[in-house]
């Protein structure tokens, strides 16, 4: 895999955020000023490459489950 092409600027931004603390797609989108759907797509790609992991937490506001992403070990 050509990693230079795989790691776009936004993917690097996402990884930097996740290196600081596990975050939800909403939190990440607010920090990098882009849509939640775009962040979710990028997180899915990073998860497929085993770079990040997804963890479901308990129910939060409005009864919706919350998903936090963090860097893989």
N, CA, C, O and CB atoms as a CASP TS submission, in Angstrom:
PFRMAT TS
TARGET T0000
AUTHOR 0000-0000-0000
METHOD Language model
MODEL 1
PARENT N/A
ATOM      1  N   UNK     1       0.843  -1.192   0.000  1.00  0.00           N
ATOM      2  CA  UNK     1       0.000   0.000   0.000  1.00  0.00           C
ATOM      3  C   UNK     1       0.878   1.242   0.000  1.00  0.00           C
ATOM      4  O   UNK     1       1.871   1.312   0.725  1.00  0.00           O
ATOM      5  CB  UNK     1      -0.954   0.005   1.220  1.00  0.00           C
ATOM      6  N   UNK     2       0.514   2.199  -0.799  1.00  0.00           N
ATOM      7  CA  UNK     2       1.247   3.462  -0.877  1.00  0.00           C
ATOM      8  C   UNK     2       0.735   4.372   0.243  1.00  0.00           C
ATOM      9  O   UNK     2      -0.322   4.989   0.110  1.00  0.00           O
ATOM     10  CB  UNK     2       1.074   4.143  -2.293  1.00  0.00           C
ATOM     11  N   UNK     3       1.486   4.455   1.348  1.00  0.00           N
ATOM     12  CA  UNK     3       1.020   5.195   2.514  1.00  0.00           C
ATOM     13  C   UNK     3       1.003   6.703   2.296  1.00  0.00           C
ATOM     14  O   UNK     3       0.193   7.399   2.908  1.00  0.00           O
ATOM     15  CB  UNK     3       1.882   4.871   3.696  1.00  0.00           C
ATOM     16  N   UNK     4       1.867   7.218   1.450  1.00  0.00           N
ATOM     17  CA  UNK     4       1.851   8.659   1.189  1.00  0.00           C
ATOM     18  C   UNK     4       0.514   9.096   0.616  1.00  0.00           C
ATOM     19  O   UNK     4       0.011  10.165   0.959  1.00  0.00           O
ATOM     20  CB  UNK     4       2.980   9.044   0.232  1.00  0.00           C
ATOM     21  N   UNK     5      -0.061   8.283  -0.249  1.00  0.00           N
ATOM     22  CA  UNK     5      -1.359   8.608  -0.830  1.00  0.00           C
ATOM     23  C   UNK     5      -2.496   8.330   0.142  1.00  0.00           C
ATOM     24  O   UNK     5      -3.519   9.014   0.117  1.00  0.00           O
ATOM     25  CB  UNK     5      -1.571   7.822  -2.110  1.00  0.00           C
ATOM     26  N   UNK     6      -2.319   7.324   1.001  1.00  0.00           N
ATOM     27  CA  UNK     6      -3.364   6.939   1.934  1.00  0.00           C
ATOM     28  C   UNK     6      -3.582   8.002   3.004  1.00  0.00           C
ATOM     29  O   UNK     6      -4.721   8.259   3.394  1.00  0.00           O
ATOM     30  CB  UNK     6      -3.022   5.611   2.583  1.00  0.00           C
ATOM     31  N   UNK     7      -2.513   8.620   3.480  1.00  0.00           N
ATOM     32  CA  UNK     7      -2.624   9.582   4.570  1.00  0.00           C
ATOM     33  C   UNK     7      -2.770  11.003   4.036  1.00  0.00           C
ATOM     34  O   UNK     7      -1.785  11.718   3.855  1.00  0.00           O
ATOM     35  CB  UNK     7      -1.408   9.487   5.487  1.00  0.00           C
ATOM     36  N   UNK     8      -4.010  11.394   3.791  1.00  0.00           N
ATOM     37  CA  UNK     8      -4.309  12.760   3.359  1.00  0.00           C
ATOM     38  C   UNK     8      -4.170  13.698   4.559  1.00  0.00           C
ATOM     39  O   UNK     8      -3.997  13.251   5.693  1.00  0.00           O
ATOM     40  CB  UNK     8      -5.746  12.855   2.739  1.00  0.00           C
ATOM     41  N   UNK     9      -4.246  14.978   4.298  1.00  0.00           N
ATOM     42  CA  UNK     9      -4.121  15.972   5.368  1.00  0.00           C
ATOM     43  C   UNK     9      -5.192  15.778   6.432  1.00  0.00           C
ATOM     44  O   UNK     9      -4.901  15.857   7.625  1.00  0.00           O
ATOM     45  CB  UNK     9      -4.208  17.387   4.793  1.00  0.00           C
ATOM     46  N   UNK    10      -6.429  15.525   6.010  1.00  0.00           N
ATOM     47  CA  UNK    10      -7.498  15.337   6.994  1.00  0.00           C
ATOM     48  C   UNK    10      -7.304  14.058   7.804  1.00  0.00           C
ATOM     49  O   UNK    10      -7.608  14.030   8.997  1.00  0.00           O
ATOM     50  CB  UNK    10      -8.856  15.307   6.297  1.00  0.00           C
ATOM     51  N   UNK    11      -6.807  13.012   7.176  1.00  0.00           N
ATOM     52  CA  UNK    11      -6.562  11.774   7.935  1.00  0.00           C
ATOM     53  C   UNK    11      -5.478  11.999   8.979  1.00  0.00           C
ATOM     54  O   UNK    11      -5.568  11.480  10.092  1.00  0.00           O
ATOM     55  CB  UNK    11      -6.156  10.620   6.988  1.00  0.00           C
ATOM     56  N   UNK    12      -4.451  12.772   8.624  1.00  0.00           N
ATOM     57  CA  UNK    12      -3.416  13.094   9.614  1.00  0.00           C
ATOM     58  C   UNK    12      -4.015  13.910  10.749  1.00  0.00           C
ATOM     59  O   UNK    12      -3.698  13.676  11.916  1.00  0.00           O
ATOM     60  CB  UNK    12      -2.246  13.866   8.958  1.00  0.00           C
ATOM     61  N   UNK    13      -4.880  14.868  10.418  1.00  0.00           N
ATOM     62  CA  UNK    13      -5.535  15.679  11.449  1.00  0.00           C
ATOM     63  C   UNK    13      -6.344  14.794  12.394  1.00  0.00           C
ATOM     64  O   UNK    13      -6.309  14.979  13.611  1.00  0.00           O
ATOM     65  CB  UNK    13      -6.447  16.743  10.803  1.00  0.00           C
ATOM     66  N   UNK    14      -7.066  13.839  11.832  1.00  0.00           N
ATOM     67  CA  UNK    14      -7.866  12.919  12.642  1.00  0.00           C
ATOM     68  C   UNK    14      -6.962  12.108  13.562  1.00  0.00           C
ATOM     69  O   UNK    14      -7.267  11.950  14.744  1.00  0.00           O
ATOM     70  CB  UNK    14      -8.699  11.980  11.742  1.00  0.00           C
ATOM     71  N   UNK    15      -5.864  11.598  13.038  1.00  0.00           N
ATOM     72  CA  UNK    15      -4.937  10.811  13.855  1.00  0.00           C
ATOM     73  C   UNK    15      -4.320  11.644  14.974  1.00  0.00           C
ATOM     74  O   UNK    15      -4.123  11.142  16.081  1.00  0.00           O
ATOM     75  CB  UNK    15      -3.834  10.224  12.981  1.00  0.00           C
ATOM     76  N   UNK    16      -4.018  12.896  14.700  1.00  0.00           N
ATOM     77  CA  UNK    16      -3.471  13.776  15.738  1.00  0.00           C
ATOM     78  C   UNK    16      -4.485  13.987  16.854  1.00  0.00           C
ATOM     79  O   UNK    16      -4.119  13.992  18.029  1.00  0.00           O
ATOM     80  CB  UNK    16      -3.056  15.131  15.138  1.00  0.00           C
ATOM     81  N   UNK    17      -5.742  14.158  16.503  1.00  0.00           N
ATOM     82  CA  UNK    17      -6.802  14.334  17.503  1.00  0.00           C
ATOM     83  C   UNK    17      -6.936  13.065  18.342  1.00  0.00           C
ATOM     84  O   UNK    17      -7.030  13.134  19.567  1.00  0.00           O
ATOM     85  CB  UNK    17      -8.158  14.680  16.821  1.00  0.00           C
ATOM     86  N   UNK    18      -6.943  11.909  17.683  1.00  0.00           N
ATOM     87  CA  UNK    18      -7.106  10.644  18.392  1.00  0.00           C
ATOM     88  C   UNK    18      -5.885  10.301  19.248  1.00  0.00           C
ATOM     89  O   UNK    18      -6.001   9.566  20.228  1.00  0.00           O
ATOM     90  CB  UNK    18      -7.370   9.525  17.400  1.00  0.00           C
ATOM     91  N   UNK    19      -4.730  10.824  18.884  1.00  0.00           N
ATOM     92  CA  UNK    19      -3.530  10.590  19.693  1.00  0.00           C
ATOM     93  C   UNK    19      -3.655  11.287  21.047  1.00  0.00           C
ATOM     94  O   UNK    19      -3.061  10.846  22.031  1.00  0.00           O
ATOM     95  CB  UNK    19      -2.268  11.086  18.950  1.00  0.00           C
ATOM     96  N   UNK    20      -4.416  12.358  21.096  1.00  0.00           N
ATOM     97  CA  UNK    20      -4.600  13.102  22.348  1.00  0.00           C
ATOM     98  C   UNK    20      -5.634  12.436  23.240  1.00  0.00           C
ATOM     99  O   UNK    20      -5.428  12.313  24.447  1.00  0.00           O
ATOM    100  CB  UNK    20      -5.018  14.543  22.057  1.00  0.00           C
ATOM    101  N   UNK    21      -6.770  11.997  22.637  1.00  0.00           N
ATOM    102  CA  UNK    21      -7.815  11.337  23.421  1.00  0.00           C
ATOM    103  C   UNK    21      -8.818  10.685  22.480  1.00  0.00           C
ATOM    104  O   UNK    21      -9.010  11.158  21.360  1.00  0.00           O
ATOM    105  CB  UNK    21      -8.526  12.345  24.366  1.00  0.00           C
ATOM    106  N   UNK    22      -9.464   9.598  22.922  1.00  0.00           N
ATOM    107  CA  UNK    22     -10.524   9.002  22.108  1.00  0.00           C
ATOM    108  C   UNK    22     -11.616  10.047  21.847  1.00  0.00           C
ATOM    109  O   UNK    22     -11.974  10.812  22.743  1.00  0.00           O
ATOM    110  CB  UNK    22     -11.122   7.742  22.811  1.00  0.00           C
ATOM    111  N   UNK    23     -12.136  10.075  20.630  1.00  0.00           N
ATOM    112  CA  UNK    23     -13.106  11.102  20.250  1.00  0.00           C
ATOM    113  C   UNK    23     -14.190  10.519  19.358  1.00  0.00           C
ATOM    114  O   UNK    23     -14.001   9.497  18.699  1.00  0.00           O
ATOM    115  CB  UNK    23     -12.407  12.265  19.539  1.00  0.00           C
ATOM    116  N   UNK    24     -15.323  11.194  19.357  1.00  0.00           N
ATOM    117  CA  UNK    24     -16.433  10.806  18.491  1.00  0.00           C
ATOM    118  C   UNK    24     -16.289  11.519  17.148  1.00  0.00           C
ATOM    119  O   UNK    24     -15.569  12.512  17.048  1.00  0.00           O
ATOM    120  CB  UNK    24     -17.806  11.141  19.154  1.00  0.00           C
ATOM    121  N   UNK    25     -16.969  11.018  16.118  1.00  0.00           N
ATOM    122  CA  UNK    25     -16.924  11.705  14.819  1.00  0.00           C
ATOM    123  C   UNK    25     -17.404  13.157  14.909  1.00  0.00           C
ATOM    124  O   UNK    25     -16.901  14.023  14.194  1.00  0.00           O
ATOM    125  CB  UNK    25     -17.775  10.949  13.804  1.00  0.00           C
ATOM    126  N   UNK    26     -18.363  13.417  15.776  1.00  0.00           N
ATOM    127  CA  UNK    26     -18.866  14.794  15.928  1.00  0.00           C
ATOM    128  C   UNK    26     -17.768  15.699  16.486  1.00  0.00           C
ATOM    129  O   UNK    26     -17.553  16.802  15.984  1.00  0.00           O
ATOM    130  CB  UNK    26     -20.112  14.825  16.858  1.00  0.00           C
ATOM    131  N   UNK    27     -17.081  15.234  17.517  1.00  0.00           N
ATOM    132  CA  UNK    27     -16.002  16.023  18.111  1.00  0.00           C
ATOM    133  C   UNK    27     -14.895  16.289  17.095  1.00  0.00           C
ATOM    134  O   UNK    27     -14.371  17.400  17.012  1.00  0.00           O
ATOM    135  CB  UNK    27     -15.427  15.304  19.340  1.00  0.00           C
ATOM    136  N   UNK    28     -14.550  15.273  16.332  1.00  0.00           N
ATOM    137  CA  UNK    28     -13.488  15.420  15.335  1.00  0.00           C
ATOM    138  C   UNK    28     -13.904  16.402  14.250  1.00  0.00           C
ATOM    139  O   UNK    28     -13.117  17.259  13.846  1.00  0.00           O
ATOM    140  CB  UNK    28     -13.137  14.059  14.713  1.00  0.00           C
ATOM    141  N   UNK    29     -15.152  16.275  13.776  1.00  0.00           N
ATOM    142  CA  UNK    29     -15.610  17.172  12.700  1.00  0.00           C
ATOM    143  C   UNK    29     -15.605  18.628  13.145  1.00  0.00           C
ATOM    144  O   UNK    29     -15.320  19.522  12.348  1.00  0.00           O
ATOM    145  CB  UNK    29     -17.019  16.779  12.239  1.00  0.00           C
ATOM    146  N   UNK    30     -15.919  18.870  14.415  1.00  0.00           N
ATOM    147  CA  UNK    30     -15.897  20.248  14.920  1.00  0.00           C
ATOM    148  C   UNK    30     -14.470  20.796  14.952  1.00  0.00           C
ATOM    149  O   UNK    30     -14.244  21.974  14.677  1.00  0.00           O
ATOM    150  CB  UNK    30     -16.520  20.315  16.328  1.00  0.00           C
ATOM    151  N   UNK    31     -13.524  19.943  15.285  1.00  0.00           N
ATOM    152  CA  UNK    31     -12.137  20.406  15.381  1.00  0.00           C
ATOM    153  C   UNK    31     -11.500  20.652  14.025  1.00  0.00           C
ATOM    154  O   UNK    31     -10.712  21.585  13.873  1.00  0.00           O
ATOM    155  CB  UNK    31     -11.313  19.403  16.142  1.00  0.00           C
ATOM    156  N   UNK    32     -11.834  19.822  13.027  1.00  0.00           N
ATOM    157  CA  UNK    32     -11.206  20.024  11.716  1.00  0.00           C
ATOM    158  C   UNK    32     -12.130  20.746  10.738  1.00  0.00           C
ATOM    159  O   UNK    32     -11.810  20.913   9.561  1.00  0.00           O
ATOM    160  CB  UNK    32     -10.787  18.684  11.127  1.00  0.00           C
ATOM    161  N   UNK    33     -13.281  21.169  11.254  1.00  0.00           N
ATOM    162  CA  UNK    33     -14.223  21.999  10.487  1.00  0.00           C
ATOM    163  C   UNK    33     -14.640  21.364   9.157  1.00  0.00           C
ATOM    164  O   UNK    33     -14.467  21.939   8.082  1.00  0.00           O
ATOM    165  CB  UNK    33     -13.604  23.357  10.220  1.00  0.00           C
ATOM    166  N   UNK    34     -15.197  20.156   9.276  1.00  0.00           N
ATOM    167  CA  UNK    34     -15.737  19.457   8.117  1.00  0.00           C
ATOM    168  C   UNK    34     -16.980  18.690   8.570  1.00  0.00           C
ATOM    169  O   UNK    34     -17.331  18.715   9.750  1.00  0.00           O
ATOM    170  CB  UNK    34     -14.670  18.492   7.479  1.00  0.00           C
ATOM    171  N   UNK    35     -17.633  18.022   7.651  1.00  0.00           N
ATOM    172  CA  UNK    35     -18.886  17.338   7.991  1.00  0.00           C
ATOM    173  C   UNK    35     -18.635  16.049   8.763  1.00  0.00           C
ATOM    174  O   UNK    35     -17.576  15.430   8.652  1.00  0.00           O
ATOM    175  CB  UNK    35     -19.681  17.033   6.728  1.00  0.00           C
ATOM    176  N   UNK    36     -19.632  15.664   9.543  1.00  0.00           N
ATOM    177  CA  UNK    36     -19.561  14.429  10.305  1.00  0.00           C
ATOM    178  C   UNK    36     -19.506  13.227   9.357  1.00  0.00           C
ATOM    179  O   UNK    36     -18.804  12.253   9.630  1.00  0.00           O
ATOM    180  CB  UNK    36     -20.766  14.314  11.261  1.00  0.00           C
ATOM    181  N   UNK    37     -20.237  13.294   8.256  1.00  0.00           N
ATOM    182  CA  UNK    37     -20.235  12.170   7.317  1.00  0.00           C
ATOM    183  C   UNK    37     -18.847  11.970   6.700  1.00  0.00           C
ATOM    184  O   UNK    37     -18.412  10.835   6.509  1.00  0.00           O
ATOM    185  CB  UNK    37     -21.279  12.397   6.209  1.00  0.00           C
ATOM    186  N   UNK    38     -18.163  13.051   6.392  1.00  0.00           N
ATOM    187  CA  UNK    38     -16.808  12.941   5.840  1.00  0.00           C
ATOM    188  C   UNK    38     -15.866  12.308   6.867  1.00  0.00           C
ATOM    189  O   UNK    38     -15.077  11.423   6.534  1.00  0.00           O
ATOM    190  CB  UNK    38     -16.279  14.334   5.411  1.00  0.00           C
ATOM    191  N   UNK    39     -15.955  12.766   8.102  1.00  0.00           N
ATOM    192  CA  UNK    39     -15.110  12.213   9.166  1.00  0.00           C
ATOM    193  C   UNK    39     -15.421  10.731   9.348  1.00  0.00           C
ATOM    194  O   UNK    39     -14.504   9.924   9.500  1.00  0.00           O
ATOM    195  CB  UNK    39     -15.323  12.982  10.502  1.00  0.00           C
ATOM    196  N   UNK    40     -16.691  10.368   9.334  1.00  0.00           N
ATOM    197  CA  UNK    40     -17.082   8.963   9.489  1.00  0.00           C
ATOM    198  C   UNK    40     -16.499   8.094   8.379  1.00  0.00           C
ATOM    199  O   UNK    40     -16.042   6.979   8.634  1.00  0.00           O
ATOM    200  CB  UNK    40     -18.608   8.835   9.502  1.00  0.00           C
ATOM    201  N   UNK    41     -16.513   8.598   7.159  1.00  0.00           N
ATOM    202  CA  UNK    41     -15.924   7.856   6.032  1.00  0.00           C
ATOM    203  C   UNK    41     -14.428   7.656   6.239  1.00  0.00           C
ATOM    204  O   UNK    41     -13.900   6.571   5.998  1.00  0.00           O
ATOM    205  CB  UNK    41     -16.176   8.597   4.702  1.00  0.00           C
ATOM    206  N   UNK    42     -13.757   8.701   6.683  1.00  0.00           N
ATOM    207  CA  UNK    42     -12.311   8.611   6.907  1.00  0.00           C
ATOM    208  C   UNK    42     -12.007   7.640   8.039  1.00  0.00           C
ATOM    209  O   UNK    42     -11.042   6.879   7.967  1.00  0.00           O
ATOM    210  CB  UNK    42     -11.722  10.000   7.224  1.00  0.00           C
ATOM    211  N   UNK    43     -12.830   7.664   9.086  1.00  0.00           N
ATOM    212  CA  UNK    43     -12.637   6.749  10.203  1.00  0.00           C
ATOM    213  C   UNK    43     -12.863   5.300   9.780  1.00  0.00           C
ATOM    214  O   UNK    43     -12.169   4.401  10.255  1.00  0.00           O
ATOM    215  CB  UNK    43     -13.575   7.112  11.350  1.00  0.00           C
ATOM    216  N   UNK    44     -13.816   5.073   8.902  1.00  0.00           N
ATOM    217  CA  UNK    44     -14.054   3.713   8.406  1.00  0.00           C
ATOM    218  C   UNK    44     -12.830   3.198   7.643  1.00  0.00           C
ATOM    219  O   UNK    44     -12.448   2.038   7.793  1.00  0.00           O
ATOM    220  CB  UNK    44     -15.307   3.678   7.496  1.00  0.00           C
ATOM    221  N   UNK    45     -12.226   4.048   6.835  1.00  0.00           N
ATOM    222  CA  UNK    45     -11.018   3.653   6.101  1.00  0.00           C
ATOM    223  C   UNK    45      -9.862   3.358   7.057  1.00  0.00           C
ATOM    224  O   UNK    45      -9.132   2.382   6.884  1.00  0.00           O
ATOM    225  CB  UNK    45     -10.610   4.757   5.108  1.00  0.00           C
ATOM    226  N   UNK    46      -9.709   4.215   8.067  1.00  0.00           N
ATOM    227  CA  UNK    46      -8.640   4.013   9.035  1.00  0.00           C
ATOM    228  C   UNK    46      -8.891   2.758   9.875  1.00  0.00           C
ATOM    229  O   UNK    46      -7.952   2.057  10.253  1.00  0.00           O
ATOM    230  CB  UNK    46      -8.507   5.243   9.942  1.00  0.00           C
ATOM    231  N   UNK    47     -10.152   2.485  10.158  1.00  0.00           N
ATOM    232  CA  UNK    47     -10.493   1.272  10.910  1.00  0.00           C
ATOM    233  C   UNK    47     -10.222   0.026  10.061  1.00  0.00           C
ATOM    234  O   UNK    47      -9.707  -0.968  10.573  1.00  0.00           O
ATOM    235  CB  UNK    47     -11.978   1.307  11.357  1.00  0.00           C
ATOM    236  N   UNK    48     -10.558   0.071   8.792  1.00  0.00           N
ATOM    237  CA  UNK    48     -10.312  -1.057   7.888  1.00  0.00           C
ATOM    238  C   UNK    48      -8.817  -1.353   7.771  1.00  0.00           C
ATOM    239  O   UNK    48      -8.424  -2.499   7.555  1.00  0.00           O
ATOM    240  CB  UNK    48     -10.902  -0.766   6.497  1.00  0.00           C
ATOM    241  N   UNK    49      -7.993  -0.328   7.911  1.00  0.00           N
ATOM    242  CA  UNK    49      -6.543  -0.496   7.847  1.00  0.00           C
ATOM    243  C   UNK    49      -5.954  -0.825   9.221  1.00  0.00           C
ATOM    244  O   UNK    49      -4.734  -0.882   9.374  1.00  0.00           O
ATOM    245  CB  UNK    49      -5.891   0.770   7.290  1.00  0.00           C
ATOM    246  N   UNK    50      -6.814  -1.042  10.217  1.00  0.00           N
ATOM    247  CA  UNK    50      -6.399  -1.378  11.595  1.00  0.00           C
ATOM    248  C   UNK    50      -5.536  -0.296  12.232  1.00  0.00           C
ATOM    249  O   UNK    50      -4.635  -0.590  13.016  1.00  0.00           O
ATOM    250  CB  UNK    50      -5.636  -2.693  11.602  1.00  0.00           C
ATOM    251  N   UNK    51      -5.818   0.949  11.890  1.00  0.00           N
ATOM    252  CA  UNK    51      -5.072   2.066  12.470  1.00  0.00           C
ATOM    253  C   UNK    51      -5.844   2.658  13.644  1.00  0.00           C
ATOM    254  O   UNK    51      -5.245   3.143  14.603  1.00  0.00           O
ATOM    255  CB  UNK    51      -4.795   3.152  11.405  1.00  0.00           C
ATOM    256  N   UNK    52      -7.176   2.617  13.569  1.00  0.00           N
ATOM    257  CA  UNK    52      -8.015   3.075  14.669  1.00  0.00           C
ATOM    258  C   UNK    52      -8.984   1.958  15.056  1.00  0.00           C
ATOM    259  O   UNK    52      -9.251   1.044  14.276  1.00  0.00           O
ATOM    260  CB  UNK    52      -8.788   4.370  14.281  1.00  0.00           C
ATOM    261  N   UNK    53      -9.504   2.059  16.289  1.00  0.00           N
ATOM    262  CA  UNK    53     -10.503   1.111  16.755  1.00  0.00           C
ATOM    263  C   UNK    53     -11.747   1.870  17.196  1.00  0.00           C
ATOM    264  O   UNK    53     -11.684   3.032  17.600  1.00  0.00           O
ATOM    265  CB  UNK    53      -9.949   0.243  17.912  1.00  0.00           C
ATOM    266  N   UNK    54     -12.871   1.183  17.106  1.00  0.00           N
ATOM    267  CA  UNK    54     -14.156   1.779  17.455  1.00  0.00           C
ATOM    268  C   UNK    54     -14.638   1.148  18.751  1.00  0.00           C
ATOM    269  O   UNK    54     -14.609  -0.073  18.903  1.00  0.00           O
ATOM    270  CB  UNK    54     -15.204   1.588  16.313  1.00  0.00           C
ATOM    271  N   UNK    55     -15.086   1.991  19.694  1.00  0.00           N
ATOM    272  CA  UNK    55     -15.609   1.514  20.973  1.00  0.00           C
ATOM    273  C   UNK    55     -16.951   2.167  21.244  1.00  0.00           C
ATOM    274  O   UNK    55     -17.072   3.392  21.247  1.00  0.00           O
ATOM    275  CB  UNK    55     -14.619   1.808  22.126  1.00  0.00           C
ATOM    276  N   UNK    56     -17.955   1.335  21.470  1.00  0.00           N
ATOM    277  CA  UNK    56     -19.271   1.874  21.822  1.00  0.00           C
ATOM    278  C   UNK    56     -19.317   2.099  23.321  1.00  0.00           C
ATOM    279  O   UNK    56     -18.889   1.251  24.104  1.00  0.00           O
ATOM    280  CB  UNK    56     -20.420   0.919  21.369  1.00  0.00           C
ATOM    281  N   UNK    57     -19.842   3.254  23.710  1.00  0.00           N
ATOM    282  CA  UNK    57     -20.012   3.564  25.125  1.00  0.00           C
ATOM    283  C   UNK    57     -21.485   3.429  25.465  1.00  0.00           C
ATOM    284  O   UNK    57     -22.295   3.060  24.615  1.00  0.00           O
ATOM    285  CB  UNK    57     -19.485   4.993  25.466  1.00  0.00           C
ATOM    286  N   UNK    58     -21.827   3.726  26.699  1.00  0.00           N
ATOM    287  CA  UNK    58     -23.219   3.668  27.117  1.00  0.00           C
ATOM    288  C   UNK    58     -24.056   4.732  26.430  1.00  0.00           C
ATOM    289  O   UNK    58     -23.544   5.523  25.638  1.00  0.00           O
ATOM    290  CB  UNK    58     -23.321   3.821  28.618  1.00  0.00           C
ATOM    291  N   UNK    59     -25.318   4.745  26.732  1.00  0.00           N
ATOM    292  CA  UNK    59     -26.222   5.720  26.133  1.00  0.00           C
ATOM    293  C   UNK    59     -25.905   7.113  26.643  1.00  0.00           C
ATOM    294  O   UNK    59     -25.630   7.309  27.827  1.00  0.00           O
ATOM    295  CB  UNK    59     -27.682   5.362  26.432  1.00  0.00           C
ATOM    296  N   UNK    60     -25.944   8.054  25.756  1.00  0.00           N
ATOM    297  CA  UNK    60     -25.680   9.452  26.074  1.00  0.00           C
ATOM    298  C   UNK    60     -26.841  10.259  25.517  1.00  0.00           C
ATOM    299  O   UNK    60     -27.676   9.696  24.808  1.00  0.00           O
ATOM    300  CB  UNK    60     -24.299   9.940  25.485  1.00  0.00           C
ATOM    301  N   UNK    61     -26.930  11.512  25.796  1.00  0.00           N
ATOM    302  CA  UNK    61     -27.997  12.416  25.368  1.00  0.00           C
ATOM    303  C   UNK    61     -28.931  11.848  24.307  1.00  0.00           C
ATOM    304  O   UNK    61     -28.486  11.234  23.338  1.00  0.00           O
ATOM    305  CB  UNK    61     -27.398  13.663  24.855  1.00  0.00           C
ATOM    306  N   UNK    62     -30.218  12.057  24.498  1.00  0.00           N
ATOM    307  CA  UNK    62     -31.270  11.659  23.574  1.00  0.00           C
ATOM    308  C   UNK    62     -31.336  10.150  23.376  1.00  0.00           C
ATOM    309  O   UNK    62     -31.951   9.684  22.417  1.00  0.00           O
ATOM    310  CB  UNK    62     -31.067  12.335  22.245  1.00  0.00           C
ATOM    311  N   UNK    63     -30.714   9.378  24.261  1.00  0.00           N
ATOM    312  CA  UNK    63     -30.788   7.930  24.193  1.00  0.00           C
ATOM    313  C   UNK    63     -30.012   7.297  23.056  1.00  0.00           C
ATOM    314  O   UNK    63     -30.190   6.109  22.787  1.00  0.00           O
ATOM    315  CB  UNK    63     -32.183   7.529  24.087  1.00  0.00           C
ATOM    316  N   UNK    64     -29.164   8.045  22.383  1.00  0.00           N
ATOM    317  CA  UNK    64     -28.386   7.516  21.256  1.00  0.00           C
ATOM    318  C   UNK    64     -27.089   6.894  21.759  1.00  0.00           C
ATOM    319  O   UNK    64     -26.432   7.458  22.634  1.00  0.00           O
ATOM    320  CB  UNK    64     -28.081   8.631  20.226  1.00  0.00           C
ATOM    321  N   UNK    65     -26.715   5.742  21.217  1.00  0.00           N
ATOM    322  CA  UNK    65     -25.411   5.188  21.588  1.00  0.00           C
ATOM    323  C   UNK    65     -24.304   6.078  21.042  1.00  0.00           C
ATOM    324  O   UNK    65     -24.455   6.695  19.987  1.00  0.00           O
ATOM    325  CB  UNK    65     -25.254   3.737  21.059  1.00  0.00           C
ATOM    326  N   UNK    66     -23.221   6.139  21.746  1.00  0.00           N
ATOM    327  CA  UNK    66     -22.105   6.979  21.332  1.00  0.00           C
ATOM    328  C   UNK    66     -20.923   6.099  20.974  1.00  0.00           C
ATOM    329  O   UNK    66     -20.615   5.140  21.682  1.00  0.00           O
ATOM    330  CB  UNK    66     -21.722   7.984  22.442  1.00  0.00           C
ATOM    331  N   UNK    67     -20.280   6.416  19.903  1.00  0.00           N
ATOM    332  CA  UNK    67     -19.117   5.671  19.448  1.00  0.00           C
ATOM    333  C   UNK    67     -17.883   6.547  19.552  1.00  0.00           C
ATOM    334  O   UNK    67     -17.856   7.674  19.056  1.00  0.00           O
ATOM    335  CB  UNK    67     -19.310   5.171  18.003  1.00  0.00           C
ATOM    336  N   UNK    68     -16.867   6.012  20.204  1.00  0.00           N
ATOM    337  CA  UNK    68     -15.596   6.722  20.315  1.00  0.00           C
ATOM    338  C   UNK    68     -14.541   5.954  19.536  1.00  0.00           C
ATOM    339  O   UNK    68     -14.512   4.723  19.545  1.00  0.00           O
ATOM    340  CB  UNK    68     -15.172   6.895  21.804  1.00  0.00           C
ATOM    341  N   UNK    69     -13.687   6.689  18.871  1.00  0.00           N
ATOM    342  CA  UNK    69     -12.585   6.087  18.119  1.00  0.00           C
ATOM    343  C   UNK    69     -11.288   6.430  18.837  1.00  0.00           C
ATOM    344  O   UNK    69     -11.144   7.502  19.423  1.00  0.00           O
ATOM    345  CB  UNK    69     -12.559   6.590  16.629  1.00  0.00           C
ATOM    346  N   UNK    70     -10.349   5.493  18.776  1.00  0.00           N
ATOM    347  CA  UNK    70      -9.039   5.707  19.346  1.00  0.00           C
ATOM    348  C   UNK    70      -8.005   5.020  18.459  1.00  0.00           C
ATOM    349  O   UNK    70      -8.353   4.227  17.585  1.00  0.00           O
ATOM    350  CB  UNK    70      -8.972   5.179  20.801  1.00  0.00           C
ATOM    351  N   UNK    71      -6.737   5.330  18.690  1.00  0.00           N
ATOM    352  CA  UNK    71      -5.675   4.696  17.917  1.00  0.00           C
ATOM    353  C   UNK    71      -5.549   3.238  18.328  1.00  0.00           C
ATOM    354  O   UNK    71      -5.703   2.907  19.503  1.00  0.00           O
ATOM    355  CB  UNK    71      -4.332   5.436  18.110  1.00  0.00           C
ATOM    356  N   UNK    72      -5.270   2.373  17.373  1.00  0.00           N
ATOM    357  CA  UNK    72      -5.041   0.965  17.670  1.00  0.00           C
ATOM    358  C   UNK    72      -3.716   0.824  18.396  1.00  0.00           C
ATOM    359  O   UNK    72      -2.840   1.685  18.308  1.00  0.00           O
ATOM    360  CB  UNK    72      -5.055   0.109  16.379  1.00  0.00           C
ATOM    361  N   UNK    73      -3.595  -0.266  19.104  1.00  0.00           N
ATOM    362  CA  UNK    73      -2.342  -0.493  19.842  1.00  0.00           C
ATOM    363  C   UNK    73      -1.329  -1.172  18.986  1.00  0.00           C
ATOM    364  O   UNK    73      -0.217  -1.441  19.441  1.00  0.00           O
ATOM    365  CB  UNK    73      -2.584  -1.316  21.086  1.00  0.00           C
TER
END
